[in-house]
Amino acid sequence: MLGKRKNRSKASKDSLPSPDEKKSKDEGKAHSTASETDEVFEALEMAEGVGSKLEAVLKKLEKLDTIESRLSQMHTTLASIEENVSRLDSEVDDLKTKSKQLGSTVNELKESIQFNEEDISDLKLENQKLQQDVCELQKQLLYMETYSRRENVKFVGLLEEQVDNMNGGDEDHNGAQAKIEDTREIIYKFLEHQLKIPNARQKIEFQRLHRLGKSKNGSSRPIIARFLRYGDKELVMDQARKHLKDTEFHVYEDIPKLLYDSRKGQMKKLQKAREKGFTAYFSKAQPDKLYVNGKYIAPGEPIE
């Protein structure tokens, strides 16, 4: 046992390091510890760098999330816009179709209007022709009426006379006999005294004669007389042209008012033509037509 202890003690002594070895060993430990410390610091520094980088990465990831969200909104907006554009394209197509239909309708209306205008133009021409025909027919009727009045004469300026009705006339409001005029006697006196026709009662006969219109106080109504013979009427007109100039009496042929008004517009031409020594007269059958030296003179035509 003692030998074993001695051996252990010897071995233990042999195994103890020397001071230099111990110093060297301590220096090695110190160096190892410093090296480890440096590595830790480096690791810490690297950790700090990684942390800041991680934070930067996280911030960038947050920005990417925001961008992604915005992109998603943009995609949604774009989808909505595309939908709206698609709808607008459809509406535009519908409008184009309707526009084509309207254009076709407008063209049809234009063609219809053109046809209508042509029809209207034809109708206007036809209407003008009809109006001319109507005017011509009216003229012909007036000429026929003039012919039926060819024995008639109007006497203007003869005073109305009131005499007792010896043959029994109407009674007035007081029961007395009403007074009427002997118009035939007034005409015969006028023919004999003013127109200088002797024995007028024996030469001239009337179919009928009477005053025109209603009686008015202070005025004398014209007398219309229808001769039995056309020659008697011509005699009276000739004598009137000779003896009634510059008097209050007038004798006119009985012609329709429309023809008389048209004839009145030609009277100055008639007078002017006669002053020049031309043969001027109005047609008896068509009393609104003026002839100078046998030539018809229209209303707007001057006398040469």
Protein Blocks (a to p, Z undefined) as FASTA:
>chain_A
ZZmmmmmmmmmmmmpccfklmmmmmmmmmmmmmmmmmmmmmmmmmmmmmmmmmmmmmmmm
mmmmmmmmmmmmmmmmmmmmmmmmmmmmmmmmmmmmmmmmmmmmmmmmmmmmmmmmmmmm
mmmmmmmmmmmmmmmmmmmmmmmmmmmmmmgccdehiacdddddfkopaddfkopacddd
dfklmmmmmmmmmnopghklmmpccfbdcdedjddehiacddddddfbfklmmmmmmmmm
mmmgoiabdcdddddfklmmmmmmmmmmmmmmmmnopacdddfklmmbcceehiacdfkl
ccZZ
